Amino acid sequence: MIQHFVLAQQTPDAGGGMLQTIILFGLIFVIFYFMIIRPQQKRQKDRQKMLDALKKGDKVVAAGGIHGLVVGLEEKVALVQIGDNVKVKVERGSITAVLREAQPEDKPIQ
């Protein structure tokens, strides 16, 4: 009988505890959004801008650490010169960085 009395007393507080739990989960989600999701979306947007702005003459680094000079562009592929008479086709998505735009004195290696 004493157990039923104790359970009856805890029932009204359970509603308040549920509201606190919902608020806590909401707060955790907001912190998660601003610390993880939003910065990741910003990095993806910046990367897409970099790939869209890619042009002939840019010095780039491709996946695997290949450094070269962009000598041709297609919709999804970039032609990168990595040495004398050595050109490779790489996916635009595999370009990890644009080091700098080529200066007028920088010419493709011939």
C-alpha positions in Angstrom: 0.0 0.0 0.0 2.8 2.4 0.7 4.3 1.7 -2.7 1.0 2.9 -4.4 1.1 6.1 -2.4 4.7 6.8 -3.4 3.9 6.2 -7.1 0.8 8.5 -6.9 3.0 11.3 -5.6 5.5 11.0 -8.4 3.0 11.1 -11.2 2.4 14.9 -11.3 6.1 15.7 -11.4 6.6 13.4 -14.4 4.9 16.0 -16.7 7.4 18.7 -15.6 10.3 16.3 -16.1 9.1 15.5 -19.6 9.0 19.2 -20.5 12.6 19.6 -19.1 13.7 16.6 -21.1 12.2 18.0 -24.4 13.9 21.4 -23.7 17.2 19.7 -23.0 17.1 17.7 -26.2 16.1 20.9 -28.1 19.0 22.7 -26.6 21.4 19.9 -27.5 20.1 19.9 -31.1 20.6 23.7 -31.4 24.2 23.4 -30.1 24.8 20.4 -32.5 23.5 22.4 -35.4 25.6 25.5 -34.8 28.8 23.6 -34.0 28.7 20.8 -36.5 26.0 21.0 -39.3 26.3 24.7 -40.1 30.1 24.9 -40.4 30.1 21.7 -42.6 27.5 23.3 -44.9 29.6 26.5 -45.1 32.7 24.4 -46.0 30.8 22.6 -48.7 29.5 25.9 -50.2 33.1 27.4 -50.1 34.5 24.3 -51.8 31.8 24.4 -54.5 32.6 28.1 -55.1 36.3 27.2 -55.5 35.5 24.5 -58.0 33.1 26.7 -60.0 35.7 29.5 -60.1 38.4 27.1 -61.5 39.9 28.4 -64.7 42.8 27.7 -67.0 46.1 28.8 -65.6 45.2 28.0 -61.9 47.8 26.1 -59.9 46.0 23.3 -58.1 46.5 20.4 -55.8 44.6 17.2 -56.6 43.8 14.3 -54.3 46.9 12.3 -53.6 49.0 15.5 -53.5 49.5 16.0 -57.3 50.4 19.6 -58.0 49.9 21.0 -61.5 48.6 23.7 -63.7 45.1 23.6 -65.2 45.4 23.7 -69.0 41.9 22.6 -69.9 38.4 22.4 -68.4 35.3 20.3 -69.1 32.1 20.1 -67.2 33.3 17.5 -64.7 36.9 17.0 -65.7 40.0 19.2 -65.5 43.1 18.7 -67.6 46.1 19.3 -65.4 49.7 19.6 -66.6 52.0 18.0 -64.0 55.3 18.0 -66.0 56.9 18.4 -69.4 54.4 17.0 -71.9 52.6 15.2 -69.0 48.9 16.0 -68.7 46.4 14.1 -66.7 42.6 14.3 -66.5 41.3 14.6 -63.0 37.7 14.9 -61.7 37.0 18.5 -60.6 35.8 17.0 -57.3 39.3 15.6 -56.6 40.9 19.0 -56.7 41.5 19.9 -53.1 43.0 23.4 -53.3 43.7 26.2 -55.7 47.2 27.4 -54.6 47.1 30.6 -56.5 46.1 32.0 -59.8 48.9 31.8 -62.4 50.8 35.0 -63.0 51.3 36.2 -66.6 54.9 34.9 -66.5 53.6 31.5 -65.4 53.1 29.5 -68.6 52.2 25.8 -69.1 55.3 23.7 -69.2 56.1 22.9 -72.8 
